[in-house]
């Protein structure tokens, strides 16, 4: 049995496929996939314990294992943690793969401790910014494609923090098979640039709710990811605040780059912003963290965000 968890859905699925392919190298399995949000837990249990028509072994993937976290995400009405305990405690000829789209699982829960005893647990981490840079450069070099360093930095600034998007766009760059500069990156990533994170930050700080909602709608239409949206805005606000603090302490650009581990292009863009009020930036960061906490706890709907939520951000 395996438990795989990651906060990136693309990486989670990639690791799951890797395990499945490895198992299929030596033996044939019927592959079945279930979700604890959509599927009846009793049907999953029956499938695990039922011999297939042709007596074939099964690989059964059980997705959305949010019972291992303390997030209040609604699972299927039939869900019963005692059935999960029965599943992981029994010996079975089938291969079971539990997956969780989350940065971590709660080690305080008793069921989590039982999983640690019964399953091989695999965490799939997102690569860091520097690791992404190195990955892009290696792929381009392997394909004998020359590039401008600033263009690679710019690519990562424009793209959403999603490894599926990252992989697709790097593949597109390779397909062009030509020198990669900022102009080519602009062509490849045009659809992501409809959303201007910097102007959005300004609407938040200026309490311009109408402009904020317009820009939010553009982002959601392109990305369908409220958590990615919040991470993007919070990251922008935090970076802007930290740069302003450094500037107030008379630090040089090189000192700021070393301290914040920020690339020069990003520093240049943020330094041109006129917003300097650190206390105001902190207020907005706290409000957005409040929103994120309530979304993840299930108190706010993560798909249909009411306008009242925006009013709380801007009050």
ABEGO torsion letter per residue (X at the ends): XBBBBBABAAAAAAAAAAAAAAAAAABBBBBBBBBAAABBAAAAAAAAABBBAAGBBBBBBBBGBAAABABBBBBBAABBAAAAAAAAABBBABBBBBBBBBABBBAABAAAAAAAAABBBBBBBBBBAAAAAAAAAAAAAAAGBBBBAAAAAAAAAABBBBAAAAAAAAAAAAAAGBBBBAAAAAAAAAAAAABBAAAAAAAAAAGBAAAAAAAAAAAAAAAGBAAAAAAAAAAAAAAAAAAAAAAAAGBBAAAAAAAAGBBAAAAAAAAABABABAAAAAAAAAAAAAAAAAAAAGABBAABBBAAAAAAAAX
